[in-house]
Amino acid sequence: MYTINIQFEEKGKQPQTLTNIGFGESLLEVLLDNKIELHHNCGGVCACSTCHLYVEKGEEFIEELSDREEDFIDRAINPRLTSRLGCQCVLHQSAGGEINITLPDQTQFLGE
């Protein structure tokens, strides 16, 4: 099982910790299942960059960065070396571990 620690760049949002998270789902799905908003304009099929997040720790527990994902990360707002797309970060089947992520400020998108 996984523990996911979430930091928010958006002002006023407090860190959260999700525990007992199983494998096979993407970080986007895990966040949405736990009522944590992460934009996903394309529906989570790696066709945009709105589910952009930063994986600070635990990248060994998720699928590797693909060329397609890397192309979309280049289009994200404020990409960093730790940038990933939440829809592509599928949790590996393993004994589990700890993953630390930071969610960019979601108010930067139109309509917020």
C-alpha positions as CSV (number, residue, x, y, z in Angstrom):
1,M,0.0,0.0,0.0
2,Y,1.1,3.5,-0.7
3,T,1.2,6.7,1.4
4,I,0.9,9.9,-0.7
5,N,1.8,13.2,0.9
6,I,0.4,16.2,-1.0
7,Q,1.6,19.8,-0.8
8,F,-0.3,22.6,-2.5
9,E,1.2,25.8,-4.0
10,E,-2.3,27.4,-3.9
11,K,-2.6,29.8,-0.9
12,G,-4.8,28.6,1.9
13,K,-4.6,24.9,1.1
14,Q,-3.2,22.7,3.8
15,P,-1.0,19.6,3.1
16,Q,-2.8,16.3,3.1
17,T,-1.8,12.7,3.5
18,L,-3.5,9.8,1.8
19,T,-2.9,6.3,3.2
20,N,-3.6,2.7,2.2
21,I,-3.6,3.6,-1.5
22,G,-3.5,0.5,-3.7
23,F,-1.7,0.0,-7.0
24,G,-2.9,0.3,-10.6
25,E,-4.4,3.7,-10.5
26,S,-2.9,7.0,-11.7
27,L,-2.1,9.8,-9.2
28,L,-4.8,11.8,-11.0
29,E,-7.4,9.0,-10.3
30,V,-6.2,8.7,-6.7
31,L,-6.5,12.5,-6.1
32,L,-10.0,12.7,-7.7
33,D,-11.2,9.6,-5.7
34,N,-10.2,11.5,-2.6
35,K,-11.9,14.8,-3.6
36,I,-8.7,16.6,-4.3
37,E,-9.1,18.7,-7.5
38,L,-6.5,18.4,-10.2
39,H,-7.5,19.7,-13.6
40,H,-7.7,17.2,-16.4
41,N,-9.1,18.8,-19.5
42,C,-8.4,15.8,-21.8
43,G,-10.0,13.3,-19.4
44,G,-6.7,11.8,-18.4
45,V,-5.5,10.4,-21.7
46,C,-2.1,12.3,-22.0
47,A,-3.5,14.8,-24.5
48,C,-2.9,18.0,-22.6
49,S,-0.9,19.3,-19.6
50,T,-3.5,20.4,-17.1
51,C,-2.9,17.5,-14.7
52,H,0.7,18.6,-14.3
53,L,2.2,18.0,-10.9
54,Y,5.6,17.7,-9.2
55,V,6.8,14.3,-7.9
56,E,9.3,15.2,-5.2
57,K,9.9,11.7,-3.8
58,G,8.9,8.2,-4.8
59,E,9.3,8.3,-8.6
60,E,10.5,4.7,-8.4
61,F,6.9,3.7,-7.5
62,I,5.3,5.1,-10.7
63,E,5.5,4.4,-14.4
64,E,8.5,6.0,-16.1
65,L,8.3,9.2,-18.1
66,S,7.4,8.5,-21.8
67,D,8.4,10.6,-24.8
68,R,4.7,11.6,-25.3
69,E,4.3,12.7,-21.7
70,E,7.6,14.7,-21.9
71,D,6.2,16.5,-24.9
72,F,3.2,17.6,-23.0
73,I,5.1,18.6,-19.9
74,D,7.1,21.0,-22.1
75,R,3.7,22.8,-22.6
76,A,2.8,22.9,-18.9
77,I,3.0,26.1,-16.8
78,N,6.2,26.3,-14.8
79,P,7.7,22.8,-15.7
80,R,10.5,21.6,-13.5
81,L,12.8,18.5,-13.5
82,T,10.3,16.8,-11.2
83,S,7.3,17.6,-13.4
84,R,4.9,14.8,-14.4
85,L,1.4,14.4,-15.6
86,G,-0.9,12.9,-13.0
87,C,-2.7,10.8,-15.5
88,Q,0.5,9.0,-16.5
89,C,1.8,8.4,-12.9
90,V,0.3,4.9,-12.5
91,L,1.3,3.2,-9.2
92,H,3.3,0.1,-9.6
93,Q,2.3,-3.2,-8.1
94,S,4.8,-3.6,-5.2
95,A,4.9,-3.6,-1.5
96,G,4.2,0.1,-1.6
97,G,6.0,3.1,-0.4
98,E,5.8,6.8,0.2
99,I,5.3,9.4,-2.6
100,N,5.5,13.1,-2.1
101,I,3.9,15.4,-4.6
102,T,3.2,19.1,-5.0
103,L,0.2,20.4,-6.9
104,P,0.6,23.6,-8.8
105,D,-1.8,26.4,-8.1
106,Q,-5.0,25.3,-9.8
107,T,-6.4,28.9,-10.0
108,Q,-3.9,29.6,-12.9
109,F,-6.4,27.9,-15.3
110,L,-9.2,29.8,-16.9
111,G,-12.5,29.6,-15.2
112,E,-11.1,29.5,-11.7
